[in-house]
């Protein structure tokens, strides 16, 4: 792939860009962002890929480097904000999972309470009621300890 791209750029620099988007070089030039086009034009004026000094096309231009540094700092700042928001989202997701598990526990309490009335033996009914009360206690304690967040 790099060889194909390199040979394409060589063809573009040999056939200097004439502004015609029907040529290969014009087509590639039309794909660049507006802020990038002056750098490519300066590179082509300096010999492009046929420059014997080397094939590093854009980084030797000091104005390109000077404009890239603030953009990199902004990118880093935004990445840090995104990491913070991602951490908060993971914590909120865990809270919602905890609430769902608590709801399942309390739904199981209702199921066991209903099943306990269908038991024929008094001993089995008492066992189911005890199990139901234990799960109810666990569900209430769990619900009381879960964090409550106000929606902004």
C-alpha positions, 0 to 999 in steps of 0.5 A: 500500500505504501509503495502504491501511495508513494508512486501516486505521490511521485506521479502527482509531483512529476505532473505538477498540479494544474488545478484540474480535478480531472487529473489524478493530482487534482483529484487527490488535491481536492480531497485535502482539508482546506487547512492542509492544502497550502502545505501540500502546495508548498511541498509540491513547489519544493520538489515533492517526492522527487526532492533529493533531500528526502521524502518527509513531506510535511514535517519540515515546515515550521508553520505546520508544526506551529499550528499542529501543537495547539491542536494537539494540546486541545486534543489532549485536553478533550481526551482527558475530559472524555476519560473522566466522562467515561469513568463516570459513565462506568460508575453509573452503569454499575449503579444501574446494574446494582439497582436491577439486581435489587429489583430481581431480589425483591421480585423473588421475594414476591414469588416465594411469598406466593409459593409459600401459600401453595405448600401443603405442609406447615413446615414447608410453608414456614421454611418458605416464609423464613426464606422470603423474609431473609431475602426481603431483609437482604433486598431492603438493606441492599436498596438502602445502601445503594447511592441515589443520584439526582438527574442533572 
